[in-house]
Amino acid sequence: MNEEIRELEPKVLWNKFADLNAVPRPSKKEERVIAFMKKFGEDLGLETVVDTVGNVIIKKPATPGMENRKKLVLQSHLDMVHQKNADTDFDFDNQGIEMYVDGDWVRAKGTTLGADNGLGVATIMAVLESDTIQHPAIEALFTIDEETGMTGAMGLKGGLLEGDILLNLDTEEDDEIGVGCAGGIDITAAKTYKEEVVPVNTTAYTITVKGLNGGHSGMDIIKGLGNANVFMNRLLYKGYEKYGLRVASIQGGSLRNAIPRESFAIVVVEEASANTFELELAEEIANIKAEYVNLEADLEIEITPTNLPEMVMEIGAQETAIKAIYAALNGVHRMSPEIDGLVETSNNIAKVVVANGEASVMCLTRSSVDSNKMDLANKLTSCFELGGFEVELSGSYPGWTPNMNSSIVKLTSELYKKINGEEAHVAACHAGLECGILGTHYPEMEMVSFGPTIKGAHSPDERASISSAKKYWHFFLEVLKETPVK
């Protein structure tokens, strides 16, 4: 299946991507891809270093005639988001990604593709291996764990790199030149609860929410897409308020940086109320579908009878948990007053788990303004604490403040217009790029971000444009050749 990928143009790029995608590389489990990249650099005879946290740095001298240019740091992250459809049988820890061509798109069979940020990694690999591409001295920086905490970028020590300019290859629209990004913070709300024996004369149901688009919780949050945890909680609230619904378990969402596509709950209601409960929830489901008919065409919400569970949540704990989740903000909190169309601050209710006496809610709050990031984090903390949760804030990372006067911003903007005959979209984004963190370690280093068009990142609908990859590759090579003189 992956052989057709190797025949795409530019072959050097797609072949490296296929090589990389054969290596399992989930966030927090990058041992194999670190070893793969270390061997890649050493086999080329290039200086290769693995730092104390697992980042891989490979250095390559300038090609003849390019020695007087500023040194470049080429940077991408090794890990990928692992999401799959519920009916897809796939082991991310041990299998390589199964890719196929669909018109102008490369896709994966029922899973995320790993183009985020695998195409950036493949780009750098191609340059390191080439003996024909013109380039200045290069320091290739392959970071780990970008998707679940950016611990690779955070753990990078100052002094390891000497580059003047950093090219981050992690932007997902080929007409965009990134000059800034949002910071983020993880919010984890947890509580224990007493379980009660299922009341007598009750009937049990499984509530299933599925078929949502999902997507990147930063880049896609502005689209107002459905959130499976929000939909599920809305149904649970309705069922509890009107029919005394009791929750046995909830399993919704997976990763903080992915808008949740699926949620599953087991609930019970009194037998005497079962028919009217089904009818009223059917009306609420119809309302949700009508509200999202133009955004979530494949949304499915099902209520099906199931076997009675043994235990349910203690009713007081259930009520406060449902109400806290209902009150917690999900989606855009504030648009930027300085940059038109840019989300400044948002929150994603990413994962909700209730089972065996323990309940947890995981969120990712993002903002390009650190004070507003913490303000929203404090609001969410207050909301969950009022619901009886203990709240932990962790993994905070800074945003990247735009520097519109840098030489690399000017160069890439002018080159894009020269090559494509139109202006690039020079902008900040609501995703969390590593540039903000790397800039704290290397404050004098100029930075810019660009990449090929990738749609549906962080979801099984992730796909990379083949024509865009050609456009991006040509632009990238021109940037290498036109790197400013020292």
Residue pairs with C-beta under 8 A, 6 or more apart in sequence:
1 98
1 99
1 100
1 109
2 18
2 21
2 22
2 96
2 98
2 99
4 100
4 101
5 14
5 17
5 18
5 99
5 100
5 101
5 106
6 14
6 15
6 18
7 14
8 14
8 101
8 106
8 466
8 469
9 470
10 469
10 470
10 473
12 126
12 129
12 130
13 119
13 122
13 123
13 126
13 469
13 473
14 106
14 122
14 469
16 121
16 122
16 123
16 125
16 126
16 129
17 115
17 118
17 119
17 121
17 122
18 99
19 122
19 125
20 33
20 36
20 114
20 118
20 121
20 122
20 125
21 96
21 97
21 99
21 113
21 114
21 118
22 96
22 97
23 32
23 33
23 36
23 96
24 32
24 33
24 92
24 93
24 94
24 95
24 96
25 32
25 33
25 78
25 79
25 80
25 114
26 79
26 80
26 82
26 92
26 93
27 79
27 80
27 81
27 82
27 144
27 145
27 146
27 147
27 148
27 149
28 79
28 145
28 148
29 93
30 54
30 78
30 79
30 144
30 145
33 78
33 79
34 50
34 54
34 56
34 78
34 144
37 56
37 58
37 78
37 142
38 48
38 50
38 56
40 58
40 125
40 128
41 47
41 48
41 56
41 58
41 128
41 140
42 48
44 58
44 128
44 129
46 58
46 59
46 60
46 128
47 58
47 59
48 56
48 57
48 58
48 59
49 56
49 57
49 58
49 160
50 56
50 57
51 57
51 155
51 156
51 157
51 160
52 155
52 157
53 144
53 151
53 152
53 155
53 156
54 144
54 145
54 152
55 141
55 142
55 143
55 144
55 152
55 155
55 156
56 78
56 140
56 141
56 142
57 139
57 140
57 141
57 142
57 160
57 161
58 128
58 139
58 140
58 142
59 137
59 138
59 139
59 140
60 127
60 128
60 135
60 137
60 138
60 140
61 137
62 69
62 135
62 136
62 137
62 138
63 133
63 134
63 135
65 134
66 134
66 135
66 136
66 137
66 483
67 136
67 137
68 485
68 486
69 136
69 137
69 483
69 484
69 485
69 486
70 136
70 163
70 164
70 165
70 483
70 484
70 485
70 486
71 136
71 137
71 138
71 139
71 162
71 163
71 164
71 165
72 135
72 136
72 137
72 138
72 139
72 163
72 164
72 165
72 166
72 167
72 480
72 483
73 138
73 139
73 140
73 141
73 161
73 163
73 165
73 166
73 167
73 445
74 123
74 124
74 127
74 138
74 139
74 140
74 141
74 166
74 167
74 169
75 120
75 124
75 140
75 141
75 142
75 143
75 166
75 167
75 168
75 169
75 434
75 438
76 117
76 120
76 121
76 123
76 124
76 142
76 143
76 168
76 169
76 170
77 117
77 120
77 121
77 142
77 143
77 144
77 145
77 146
77 147
77 152
77 170
77 434
78 117
78 121
78 142
78 143
78 144
78 152
79 144
79 145
79 146
79 147
79 148
80 112
80 114
80 116
80 117
80 118
80 147
81 112
81 116
81 147
81 255
81 257
81 258
81 457
81 458
82 92
82 111
82 112
82 255
83 111
83 112
83 214
83 254
83 255
83 258
83 261
83 458
83 459
83 460
84 90
84 92
84 110
84 111
84 112
84 460
85 110
85 111
85 460
86 210
86 262
87 110
88 109
88 110
88 111
88 460
90 98
90 110
90 111
92 111
97 108
97 111
97 112
97 113
97 114
98 108
98 109
98 111
99 106
99 107
99 108
99 109
99 113
100 106
100 107
100 108
100 109
101 107
101 466
102 463
104 465
104 466
104 467
105 455
105 463
105 464
105 465
105 466
106 113
106 115
106 463
106 464
106 466
107 113
107 461
107 462
107 463
108 114
108 460
108 462
110 460
111 460
112 457
112 458
112 459
112 460
112 462
113 454
113 462
113 463
113 464
114 462
115 452
115 454
115 457
115 462
115 463
115 464
116 170
116 172
116 454
116 457
116 458
116 462
117 146
117 169
117 170
117 451
119 169
119 451
119 452
119 454
119 464
119 469
120 168
120 169
120 170
120 451
121 142
123 169
123 473
123 476
124 140
124 142
124 169
126 133
127 133
127 135
127 138
127 140
127 480
128 138
128 140
133 477
133 480
134 477
134 480
134 481
135 480
135 481
135 483
136 480
136 483
139 161
139 162
139 163
141 156
141 161
141 166
143 150
143 152
143 153
143 156
143 434
144 151
144 152
145 151
145 152
146 152
146 153
146 170
146 434
147 255
147 257
148 255
148 256
148 257
149 186
149 395
150 395
150 397
150 432
150 434
150 437
152 434
153 397
153 434
153 437
153 438
154 397
154 437
156 437
156 438
156 441
157 441
158 441
158 442
161 442
161 445
163 442
163 445
164 445
164 446
164 486
165 407
165 408
165 445
165 446
165 447
165 448
165 483
165 484
166 435
166 438
166 442
166 445
166 446
166 447
166 448
167 408
167 447
167 448
167 449
167 450
167 479
168 178
168 433
168 434
168 435
168 447
168 448
168 449
169 449
169 450
169 451
169 476
170 433
170 434
170 449
170 451
171 177
171 178
171 429
171 433
171 449
171 450
171 451
172 219
172 451
172 452
172 453
172 454
172 455
172 457
173 425
173 451
173 453
174 450
174 451
174 452
174 453
174 465
174 468
174 471
174 472
174 475
175 416
175 420
175 422
175 424
175 425
176 424
176 425
176 426
176 427
176 429
176 450
177 409
177 412
177 413
177 416
177 424
177 425
177 426
177 427
177 448
177 449
177 450
178 427
178 428
178 429
178 433
178 435
178 448
178 449
178 450
179 400
179 402
179 403
179 404
179 409
179 426
179 427
179 428
179 448
179 449
180 368
180 399
180 400
180 401
180 402
180 427
180 428
180 429
181 368
181 399
181 400
181 428
181 429
181 430
181 431
181 432
181 433
181 435
181 436
181 449
182 218
182 343
182 344
182 366
182 367
182 368
182 373
182 399
182 428
182 429
182 430
182 431
182 432
183 366
183 367
183 368
183 370
183 373
183 396
183 397
183 398
183 399
183 432
183 436
184 218
184 364
184 365
184 366
184 367
184 373
184 395
184 396
184 397
184 432
185 364
185 365
185 373
185 374
185 377
185 393
185 394
185 395
185 396
185 397
186 256
186 362
186 363
186 364
186 365
186 393
186 394
186 395
186 396
187 347
187 362
187 363
187 364
187 365
187 377
187 380
187 381
187 384
187 391
187 392
187 393
188 360
188 361
188 362
188 363
188 391
188 392
188 394
189 324
189 360
189 361
189 362
189 363
189 380
189 384
189 387
189 389
189 390
189 391
190 358
190 359
190 360
190 361
190 389
190 390
190 391
190 392
191 317
191 321
191 358
191 359
191 360
191 387
191 388
191 389
191 390
192 357
192 358
192 359
193 313
193 314
193 317
193 318
193 321
193 357
193 358
193 359
194 314
194 317
194 357
195 311
195 312
195 313
195 314
195 356
195 357
196 311
196 312
196 313
196 314
196 315
197 310
197 311
198 204
198 246
198 248
198 268
198 308
198 309
198 310
198 311
198 312
199 246
199 268
199 270
199 312
201 270
201 271
201 272
202 246
202 268
202 269
202 270
202 271
202 308
203 268
203 269
203 270
203 271
203 274
203 305
203 308
204 248
204 266
204 267
204 268
204 305
204 306
204 307
204 308
204 309
205 266
205 267
205 268
205 269
205 303
205 304
205 305
205 306
206 264
206 265
206 266
206 302
206 303
206 304
206 305
206 306
207 232
207 235
207 236
207 264
207 265
207 266
207 267
207 281
207 301
207 302
207 303
208 262
208 263
208 264
208 300
208 301
208 302
208 303
208 304
209 228
209 231
209 232
209 235
209 252
209 262
209 263
209 264
209 299
209 300
209 301
210 228
210 261
210 262
210 263
210 299
210 300
210 301
211 261
211 296
211 298
211 299
211 300
212 225
212 226
212 227
212 228
212 259
212 260
212 261
212 262
212 296
212 298
212 299
213 220
213 225
213 226
213 259
213 261
213 295
213 296
213 298
213 456
213 459
213 461
214 225
214 258
214 259
214 260
214 261
214 456
214 458
214 459
214 460
214 461
215 223
215 225
215 258
215 259
215 456
215 457
215 458
215 459
215 461
216 257
216 258
216 259
216 431
216 457
216 458
216 459
217 256
217 257
217 258
217 259
217 346
217 348
217 350
217 364
217 366
217 458
218 257
218 343
218 346
218 366
218 429
218 430
218 431
218 432
219 429
219 430
219 431
219 457
220 259
221 259
221 331
221 332
221 343
221 346
221 348
221 366
221 430
222 332
222 341
222 343
222 430
223 295
224 295
224 331
224 332
225 259
225 295
225 296
226 288
226 292
226 295
226 296
226 299
227 259
227 260
227 330
227 331
227 348
227 349
228 252
228 253
228 260
228 261
228 262
228 263
229 252
229 253
229 260
229 263
229 325
229 330
229 349
229 350
229 351
229 352
230 330
230 349
231 263
231 288
231 301
232 250
232 252
232 263
232 265
232 352
233 322
233 325
233 326
233 352
234 284
234 288
234 326
235 281
235 284
235 285
235 301
236 245
236 247
236 250
236 265
236 267
236 322
237 322
237 323
237 326
238 280
238 281
238 284
239 245
239 267
239 269
239 277
239 281
240 246
240 318
240 319
240 322
242 277
242 280
243 269
243 270
243 273
243 276
243 277
243 280
244 269
244 270
244 273
245 267
245 268
245 269
245 277
246 267
246 268
246 269
246 312
246 313
246 315
246 318
247 265
247 266
247 267
247 312
247 313
247 318
247 322
247 354
248 265
248 266
248 267
248 268
248 309
248 311
248 312
248 313
249 265
249 266
249 309
249 354
249 355
250 263
250 264
250 265
250 352
250 353
250 354
250 355
251 263
251 264
251 265
251 352
251 353
251 355
252 260
252 262
252 263
252 264
252 265
252 351
252 352
252 353
253 260
253 261
253 262
253 263
253 349
253 350
253 351
253 352
253 362
254 260
254 350
254 351
255 350
255 351
255 458
256 348
256 350
256 351
256 362
256 363
256 364
257 348
257 350
257 364
257 432
257 458
258 350
258 458
258 459
259 348
259 350
259 458
259 459
260 349
260 350
260 351
261 459
263 352
265 354
266 306
266 309
268 308
268 309
268 312
269 277
278 303
281 303
282 303
285 301
285 303
288 299
288 301
289 296
289 299
289 301
292 299
312 318
313 321
313 354
313 359
317 359
317 388
320 386
320 387
320 388
321 354
321 359
321 387
321 388
321 389
323 387
324 361
324 383
324 384
324 386
324 387
324 388
324 389
325 349
325 352
325 361
325 387
327 383
327 387
328 347
328 349
328 361
328 363
328 380
328 383
328 384
329 347
329 376
329 379
329 380
330 347
330 348
330 349
331 346
331 347
332 343
332 345
332 346
333 344
333 345
333 346
333 347
333 367
333 372
333 376
334 343
334 344
334 345
334 367
334 372
335 341
335 342
335 343
335 344
336 342
336 343
336 344
336 368
336 428
337 344
339 427
339 428
342 368
342 427
342 428
342 429
342 430
343 366
343 430
344 367
344 368
344 369
344 372
344 430
345 365
345 366
345 367
345 368
345 369
345 372
345 373
345 376
346 365
346 366
346 367
346 430
347 363
347 364
347 365
347 366
347 376
347 380
348 363
348 364
348 365
348 366
349 361
349 363
350 362
350 363
350 364
351 360
351 361
351 362
352 360
352 361
352 362
353 359
353 360
354 360
359 389
361 384
361 389
363 380
365 373
365 376
365 377
365 380
366 373
366 430
366 432
367 373
367 376
367 399
368 399
368 428
368 430
369 399
370 398
370 399
373 396
377 393
380 391
381 391
381 393
384 391
385 391
397 432
397 436
397 437
398 436
398 437
398 439
398 440
399 436
400 428
400 433
400 435
400 436
400 439
400 447
401 436
402 428
403 409
403 446
403 447
404 426
406 446
406 447
406 448
407 446
407 484
408 446
408 447
408 448
408 484
409 426
409 446
409 448
411 479
411 482
411 483
411 484
412 424
412 448
412 450
412 479
413 423
413 424
413 426
415 475
415 478
415 479
415 482
416 423
416 424
416 475
417 423
417 424
419 474
419 475
419 478
420 471
420 475
433 449
435 447
435 449
438 445
438 447
439 445
439 447
450 472
450 475
450 476
451 472
452 464
452 465
452 468
452 469
452 471
452 472
452 473
453 464
453 465
453 468
453 472
454 462
454 463
454 464
454 465
455 461
455 462
455 463
455 465
456 462
456 463
